[in-house]
Amino acid sequence: MDIEVVAFDVFGTLVDWHTSMAAALARVGGRAGIEADWPELANAWRALYHPTLNRVVEGGMPFQPLDVLHRTMLDQVADEHGLGALTEADRAELVRAWHRLDPWPDSGPGLTALRERHLLSPLSNGGLGLLTRLARFAGLPFDCIVSAELARSYKPDPRVYQLIPGYFDIPPERVLMVACHPNDLVAAAGQGLRTGYIRRPDEWGPGGTAPEPPDVADFAADDLVGLAAQVAAGEGG
């Protein structure tokens, strides 16, 4: 393999959104005097993510930045779960909390190992500002930031997966897309990208199970360090 750029899904793959957002909800909600199952509410908020973004991809609603959509989803969760005491400032703070998510322990070491021989970039639905702040906060050593926002759409729109080959002027097979979500990798493979799967059983909270890697996966590992070792071996180094 002659991989030049490794591109990454971010939410769930590189950062632990569930623990981070449950903590943010508990902090802001507790300050507002609300008692709730915050991990459950974090999952309820995230559960609206794909249905909302798919409406954009399918043309049912115009493109809007992820921060705007996160706010729309939060308002729906607040209405459905009795969080009406959250103020405008509270809701803005919670949306901005998606810019400050803790990384999985292996993310930094795995990215560092891959960066010895490859260029690294997110290929995420997060906006440019969100991903830049998140990379700084979580210590993710990207070489640049590529966001679905540049295609004015969201994954799995084929135009998103074409961004990295297009901007770097390389064939798609020289791009490795890494994600913990099989559907992301299937869509990437459909555009000719190589694919690497990482298991994240705790993405939605402790005690979960990870899906099986898709048939299109060129690599599959339990963490990013293991994936980096596989990629190095596959390239003869």
Short mmCIF file of the C-alpha atoms (twelve columns), coordinates in Angstrom:
data_MODEL
# 
_entry.id   MODEL 
# 
loop_
_atom_site.group_PDB 
_atom_site.id 
_atom_site.type_symbol 
_atom_site.label_atom_id 
_atom_site.label_alt_id 
_atom_site.label_comp_id 
_atom_site.label_asym_id 
_atom_site.label_seq_id 
_atom_site.Cartn_x 
_atom_site.Cartn_y 
_atom_site.Cartn_z 
_atom_site.pdbx_PDB_model_num 
ATOM 1   C CA . MET A 1   0.000   0.000  0.000  1 
ATOM 2   C CA . ASP A 2   1.104   3.543  -0.726 1 
ATOM 3   C CA . ILE A 3   -0.962  5.574  1.733  1 
ATOM 4   C CA . GLU A 4   -0.141  9.277  1.907  1 
ATOM 5   C CA . VAL A 5   -3.014  10.708 3.972  1 
ATOM 6   C CA . VAL A 6   -4.826  9.115  6.905  1 
ATOM 7   C CA . ALA A 7   -8.249  10.692 7.490  1 
ATOM 8   C CA . PHE A 8   -10.300 10.181 10.611 1 
ATOM 9   C CA . ASP A 9   -13.822 10.154 11.822 1 
ATOM 10  C CA . VAL A 10  -13.626 12.003 15.137 1 
ATOM 11  C CA . PHE A 11  -16.742 11.647 17.336 1 
ATOM 12  C CA . GLY A 12  -16.479 8.196  18.895 1 
ATOM 13  C CA . THR A 13  -13.383 7.196  16.926 1 
ATOM 14  C CA . LEU A 14  -10.844 9.599  18.445 1 
ATOM 15  C CA . VAL A 15  -12.791 11.217 21.288 1 
ATOM 16  C CA . ASP A 16  -15.124 9.945  23.996 1 
ATOM 17  C CA . TRP A 17  -18.162 12.109 23.345 1 
ATOM 18  C CA . HIS A 18  -20.431 10.125 25.703 1 
ATOM 19  C CA . THR A 19  -18.446 10.631 28.918 1 
ATOM 20  C CA . SER A 20  -17.541 14.199 27.988 1 
ATOM 21  C CA . MET A 21  -21.081 15.286 27.132 1 
ATOM 22  C CA . ALA A 22  -22.650 13.496 30.099 1 
ATOM 23  C CA . ALA A 23  -20.272 15.469 32.332 1 
ATOM 24  C CA . ALA A 24  -21.107 18.745 30.562 1 
ATOM 25  C CA . LEU A 25  -24.845 18.102 30.899 1 
ATOM 26  C CA . ALA A 26  -24.447 17.249 34.573 1 
ATOM 27  C CA . ARG A 27  -22.467 20.427 35.194 1 
ATOM 28  C CA . VAL A 28  -24.811 22.781 33.355 1 
ATOM 29  C CA . GLY A 29  -28.009 20.981 34.303 1 
ATOM 30  C CA . GLY A 30  -27.016 20.719 37.943 1 
ATOM 31  C CA . ARG A 31  -26.276 24.431 38.028 1 
ATOM 32  C CA . ALA A 32  -29.799 25.024 36.675 1 
ATOM 33  C CA . GLY A 33  -31.262 22.868 39.456 1 
ATOM 34  C CA . ILE A 34  -32.217 19.954 37.229 1 
ATOM 35  C CA . GLU A 35  -31.940 16.320 38.294 1 
ATOM 36  C CA . ALA A 36  -31.698 13.787 35.466 1 
ATOM 37  C CA . ASP A 37  -29.929 10.714 34.142 1 
ATOM 38  C CA . TRP A 38  -27.221 12.685 32.357 1 
ATOM 39  C CA . PRO A 39  -25.550 9.749  30.545 1 
ATOM 40  C CA . GLU A 40  -28.966 8.762  29.184 1 
ATOM 41  C CA . LEU A 41  -29.611 12.332 28.051 1 
ATOM 42  C CA . ALA A 42  -26.213 12.487 26.355 1 
ATOM 43  C CA . ASN A 43  -27.209 9.417  24.367 1 
ATOM 44  C CA . ALA A 44  -30.644 10.872 23.588 1 
ATOM 45  C CA . TRP A 45  -28.984 13.989 22.182 1 
ATOM 46  C CA . ARG A 46  -26.528 11.973 20.116 1 
ATOM 47  C CA . ALA A 47  -29.312 9.659  18.870 1 
ATOM 48  C CA . LEU A 48  -30.771 12.609 16.934 1 
ATOM 49  C CA . TYR A 49  -27.466 13.181 15.114 1 
ATOM 50  C CA . HIS A 50  -27.720 10.830 12.151 1 
ATOM 51  C CA . PRO A 51  -31.450 11.356 11.465 1 
ATOM 52  C CA . THR A 52  -30.892 15.130 11.453 1 
ATOM 53  C CA . LEU A 53  -27.808 15.051 9.237  1 
ATOM 54  C CA . ASN A 54  -29.433 12.571 6.878  1 
ATOM 55  C CA . ARG A 55  -32.208 15.091 6.247  1 
ATOM 56  C CA . VAL A 56  -29.554 17.495 4.989  1 
ATOM 57  C CA . VAL A 57  -27.898 14.837 2.806  1 
ATOM 58  C CA . GLU A 58  -31.243 13.784 1.339  1 
ATOM 59  C CA . GLY A 59  -32.290 17.364 0.613  1 
ATOM 60  C CA . GLY A 60  -35.034 17.575 3.215  1 
ATOM 61  C CA . MET A 61  -33.444 20.599 4.874  1 
ATOM 62  C CA . PRO A 62  -30.747 23.102 3.833  1 
ATOM 63  C CA . PHE A 63  -27.157 22.726 4.950  1 
ATOM 64  C CA . GLN A 64  -26.431 24.307 8.312  1 
ATOM 65  C CA . PRO A 65  -23.242 24.075 10.399 1 
ATOM 66  C CA . LEU A 66  -23.134 21.281 12.945 1 
ATOM 67  C CA . ASP A 67  -23.232 23.739 15.859 1 
ATOM 68  C CA . VAL A 68  -26.608 24.983 14.582 1 
ATOM 69  C CA . LEU A 69  -27.908 21.444 14.196 1 
ATOM 70  C CA . HIS A 70  -26.591 20.461 17.635 1 
ATOM 71  C CA . ARG A 71  -28.600 23.338 19.088 1 
ATOM 72  C CA . THR A 72  -31.741 22.189 17.268 1 
ATOM 73  C CA . MET A 73  -31.248 18.660 18.587 1 
ATOM 74  C CA . LEU A 74  -30.632 19.953 22.121 1 
ATOM 75  C CA . ASP A 75  -33.848 21.963 22.059 1 
ATOM 76  C CA . GLN A 76  -35.754 18.833 21.039 1 
ATOM 77  C CA . VAL A 77  -34.175 16.801 23.850 1 
ATOM 78  C CA . ALA A 78  -34.928 19.602 26.327 1 
ATOM 79  C CA . ASP A 79  -38.589 19.665 25.281 1 
ATOM 80  C CA . GLU A 80  -38.934 15.881 25.466 1 
ATOM 81  C CA . HIS A 81  -37.084 15.373 28.769 1 
ATOM 82  C CA . GLY A 82  -38.199 18.283 30.918 1 
ATOM 83  C CA . LEU A 83  -35.110 20.464 30.641 1 
ATOM 84  C CA . GLY A 84  -36.992 23.706 30.178 1 
ATOM 85  C CA . ALA A 85  -34.995 25.365 32.972 1 
ATOM 86  C CA . LEU A 86  -31.942 25.507 30.699 1 
ATOM 87  C CA . THR A 87  -31.364 29.125 29.701 1 
ATOM 88  C CA . GLU A 88  -30.109 30.427 26.376 1 
ATOM 89  C CA . ALA A 89  -26.648 30.754 27.904 1 
ATOM 90  C CA . ASP A 90  -26.835 27.192 29.265 1 
ATOM 91  C CA . ARG A 91  -27.746 25.809 25.841 1 
ATOM 92  C CA . ALA A 92  -25.013 27.753 24.105 1 
ATOM 93  C CA . GLU A 93  -22.498 26.406 26.630 1 
ATOM 94  C CA . LEU A 94  -23.658 22.853 25.992 1 
ATOM 95  C CA . VAL A 95  -23.365 23.214 22.232 1 
ATOM 96  C CA . ARG A 96  -19.858 24.585 22.685 1 
ATOM 97  C CA . ALA A 97  -19.009 21.583 24.893 1 
ATOM 98  C CA . TRP A 98  -18.795 19.529 21.685 1 
ATOM 99  C CA . HIS A 99  -15.619 21.541 20.980 1 
ATOM 100 C CA . ARG A 100 -13.982 20.162 24.152 1 
ATOM 101 C CA . LEU A 101 -14.232 16.363 24.207 1 
ATOM 102 C CA . ASP A 102 -11.704 14.121 25.911 1 
ATOM 103 C CA . PRO A 103 -9.677  11.794 23.669 1 
ATOM 104 C CA . TRP A 104 -9.507  8.048  24.093 1 
ATOM 105 C CA . PRO A 105 -6.209  7.144  25.817 1 
ATOM 106 C CA . ASP A 106 -4.766  5.567  22.663 1 
ATOM 107 C CA . SER A 107 -5.662  8.419  20.297 1 
ATOM 108 C CA . GLY A 108 -2.622  10.616 20.916 1 
ATOM 109 C CA . PRO A 109 -0.031  7.806  20.771 1 
ATOM 110 C CA . GLY A 110 -1.712  6.229  17.740 1 
ATOM 111 C CA . LEU A 111 -1.859  9.502  15.820 1 
ATOM 112 C CA . THR A 112 1.755   10.248 16.686 1 
ATOM 113 C CA . ALA A 113 2.834   6.846  15.350 1 
ATOM 114 C CA . LEU A 114 0.890   7.293  12.113 1 
ATOM 115 C CA . ARG A 115 2.204   10.822 11.640 1 
ATOM 116 C CA . GLU A 116 5.780   9.554  11.316 1 
ATOM 117 C CA . ARG A 117 5.012   8.456  7.736  1 
ATOM 118 C CA . HIS A 118 1.662   10.001 6.823  1 
ATOM 119 C CA . LEU A 119 -0.221  13.274 6.712  1 
ATOM 120 C CA . LEU A 120 -3.143  13.320 9.145  1 
ATOM 121 C CA . SER A 121 -6.498  15.087 8.919  1 
ATOM 122 C CA . PRO A 122 -9.966  14.682 10.327 1 
ATOM 123 C CA . LEU A 123 -12.728 13.959 7.819  1 
ATOM 124 C CA . SER A 124 -15.579 14.718 10.152 1 
ATOM 125 C CA . ASN A 125 -19.038 16.239 10.193 1 
ATOM 126 C CA . GLY A 126 -17.779 18.747 12.739 1 
ATOM 127 C CA . GLY A 127 -17.280 22.294 11.479 1 
ATOM 128 C CA . LEU A 128 -13.864 23.818 10.858 1 
ATOM 129 C CA . GLY A 129 -13.983 25.867 14.054 1 
ATOM 130 C CA . LEU A 130 -15.219 22.933 16.124 1 
ATOM 131 C CA . LEU A 131 -12.553 20.559 14.807 1 
ATOM 132 C CA . THR A 132 -9.751  23.088 15.224 1 
ATOM 133 C CA . ARG A 133 -10.689 23.786 18.833 1 
ATOM 134 C CA . LEU A 134 -11.235 20.087 19.526 1 
ATOM 135 C CA . ALA A 135 -7.847  19.139 18.081 1 
ATOM 136 C CA . ARG A 136 -6.150  21.709 20.297 1 
ATOM 137 C CA . PHE A 137 -8.115  20.675 23.407 1 
ATOM 138 C CA . ALA A 138 -7.699  16.920 22.945 1 
ATOM 139 C CA . GLY A 139 -4.102  17.053 21.732 1 
ATOM 140 C CA . LEU A 140 -4.813  15.516 18.323 1 
ATOM 141 C CA . PRO A 141 -1.746  16.214 16.125 1 
ATOM 142 C CA . PHE A 142 -3.406  16.769 12.760 1 
ATOM 143 C CA . ASP A 143 -1.496  18.323 9.878  1 
ATOM 144 C CA . CYS A 144 -4.605  20.114 8.616  1 
ATOM 145 C CA . ILE A 145 -8.356  20.235 9.196  1 
ATOM 146 C CA . VAL A 146 -10.780 18.941 6.551  1 
ATOM 147 C CA . SER A 147 -14.461 19.145 7.433  1 
ATOM 148 C CA . ALA A 148 -17.643 18.003 5.706  1 
ATOM 149 C CA . GLU A 149 -18.555 21.681 5.955  1 
ATOM 150 C CA . LEU A 150 -16.290 22.258 2.932  1 
ATOM 151 C CA . ALA A 151 -18.653 20.132 0.837  1 
ATOM 152 C CA . ARG A 152 -21.724 21.877 2.286  1 
ATOM 153 C CA . SER A 153 -23.054 18.467 3.241  1 
ATOM 154 C CA . TYR A 154 -22.472 15.591 5.658  1 
ATOM 155 C CA . LYS A 155 -21.333 12.003 5.516  1 
ATOM 156 C CA . PRO A 156 -22.259 9.701  3.827  1 
ATOM 157 C CA . ASP A 157 -22.573 12.150 0.929  1 
ATOM 158 C CA . PRO A 158 -19.918 10.998 -1.601 1 
ATOM 159 C CA . ARG A 159 -18.713 14.598 -1.971 1 
ATOM 160 C CA . VAL A 160 -17.382 14.515 1.589  1 
ATOM 161 C CA . TYR A 161 -15.159 11.491 0.933  1 
ATOM 162 C CA . GLN A 162 -13.872 13.126 -2.241 1 
ATOM 163 C CA . LEU A 163 -12.529 16.126 -0.290 1 
ATOM 164 C CA . ILE A 164 -9.214  14.580 0.785  1 
ATOM 165 C CA . PRO A 165 -8.235  13.173 -2.643 1 
ATOM 166 C CA . GLY A 166 -9.309  16.445 -4.210 1 
ATOM 167 C CA . TYR A 167 -7.455  18.809 -1.901 1 
ATOM 168 C CA . PHE A 168 -4.301  16.691 -1.826 1 
ATOM 169 C CA . ASP A 169 -4.449  15.871 -5.547 1 
ATOM 170 C CA . ILE A 170 -3.933  12.152 -5.011 1 
ATOM 171 C CA . PRO A 171 -5.840  9.024  -6.062 1 
ATOM 172 C CA . PRO A 172 -8.438  7.924  -3.483 1 
ATOM 173 C CA . GLU A 173 -6.580  4.662  -2.849 1 
ATOM 174 C CA . ARG A 174 -3.758  6.706  -1.299 1 
ATOM 175 C CA . VAL A 175 -6.154  7.850  1.447  1 
ATOM 176 C CA . LEU A 176 -6.911  5.670  4.478  1 
ATOM 177 C CA . MET A 177 -10.219 6.479  6.200  1 
ATOM 178 C CA . VAL A 178 -10.284 5.411  9.867  1 
ATOM 179 C CA . ALA A 179 -13.527 5.106  11.828 1 
ATOM 180 C CA . CYS A 180 -15.312 3.051  14.458 1 
ATOM 181 C CA . HIS A 181 -18.555 3.188  12.458 1 
ATOM 182 C CA . PRO A 182 -18.902 0.543  9.721  1 
ATOM 183 C CA . ASN A 183 -21.313 2.650  7.641  1 
ATOM 184 C CA . ASP A 184 -18.702 5.426  7.448  1 
ATOM 185 C CA . LEU A 185 -16.135 2.992  6.088  1 
ATOM 186 C CA . VAL A 186 -18.541 1.408  3.614  1 
ATOM 187 C CA . ALA A 187 -19.307 4.856  2.200  1 
ATOM 188 C CA . ALA A 188 -15.587 5.731  2.053  1 
ATOM 189 C CA . ALA A 189 -14.755 2.479  0.283  1 
ATOM 190 C CA . GLY A 190 -17.480 3.263  -2.229 1 
ATOM 191 C CA . GLN A 191 -15.409 6.308  -3.226 1 
ATOM 192 C CA . GLY A 192 -12.229 4.275  -3.546 1 
ATOM 193 C CA . LEU A 193 -10.608 5.084  -0.185 1 
ATOM 194 C CA . ARG A 194 -8.773  2.476  1.876  1 
ATOM 195 C CA . THR A 195 -10.412 1.815  5.233  1 
ATOM 196 C CA . GLY A 196 -9.354  1.085  8.798  1 
ATOM 197 C CA . TYR A 197 -11.761 -0.005 11.544 1 
ATOM 198 C CA . ILE A 198 -11.266 0.578  15.277 1 
ATOM 199 C CA . ARG A 199 -13.456 -1.040 17.910 1 
ATOM 200 C CA . ARG A 200 -14.960 1.394  20.426 1 
ATOM 201 C CA . PRO A 201 -17.314 -0.683 22.596 1 
ATOM 202 C CA . ASP A 202 -17.679 2.132  25.158 1 
ATOM 203 C CA . GLU A 203 -18.700 4.817  22.651 1 
ATOM 204 C CA . TRP A 204 -22.251 4.979  24.052 1 
ATOM 205 C CA . GLY A 205 -21.185 4.248  27.632 1 
ATOM 206 C CA . PRO A 206 -19.421 1.493  29.582 1 
ATOM 207 C CA . GLY A 207 -20.419 -2.081 28.919 1 
ATOM 208 C CA . GLY A 208 -21.364 -1.640 25.289 1 
ATOM 209 C CA . THR A 209 -20.420 -3.806 22.351 1 
ATOM 210 C CA . ALA A 210 -18.705 -2.749 19.162 1 
ATOM 211 C CA . PRO A 211 -20.091 -3.758 15.773 1 
ATOM 212 C CA . GLU A 212 -18.152 -6.179 13.633 1 
ATOM 213 C CA . PRO A 213 -15.763 -4.607 11.133 1 
ATOM 214 C CA . PRO A 214 -17.269 -4.265 7.666  1 
ATOM 215 C CA . ASP A 215 -16.120 -6.522 4.845  1 
ATOM 216 C CA . VAL A 216 -14.494 -3.503 3.163  1 
ATOM 217 C CA . ALA A 217 -12.054 -2.917 6.040  1 
ATOM 218 C CA . ASP A 218 -8.404  -3.159 4.981  1 
ATOM 219 C CA . PHE A 219 -7.357  -3.008 8.634  1 
ATOM 220 C CA . ALA A 220 -9.164  -3.702 11.920 1 
ATOM 221 C CA . ALA A 221 -7.796  -3.205 15.435 1 
ATOM 222 C CA . ASP A 222 -8.854  -2.763 19.048 1 
ATOM 223 C CA . ASP A 223 -7.210  0.668  19.283 1 
ATOM 224 C CA . LEU A 224 -5.371  3.238  17.216 1 
ATOM 225 C CA . VAL A 225 -1.913  2.106  18.313 1 
ATOM 226 C CA . GLY A 226 -2.676  -1.374 17.021 1 
ATOM 227 C CA . LEU A 227 -4.034  0.033  13.780 1 
ATOM 228 C CA . ALA A 228 -0.883  2.136  13.290 1 
ATOM 229 C CA . ALA A 229 1.237   -1.014 13.686 1 
ATOM 230 C CA . GLN A 230 -0.878  -2.820 11.095 1 
ATOM 231 C CA . VAL A 231 -0.568  0.036  8.626  1 
ATOM 232 C CA . ALA A 232 3.216   0.131  9.076  1 
ATOM 233 C CA . ALA A 233 3.436   -3.623 8.532  1 
ATOM 234 C CA . GLY A 234 1.203   -3.403 5.471  1 
ATOM 235 C CA . GLU A 235 3.555   -0.844 3.955  1 
ATOM 236 C CA . GLY A 236 6.612   -2.914 4.697  1 
ATOM 237 C CA . GLY A 237 7.946   -0.779 7.538  1 
# 
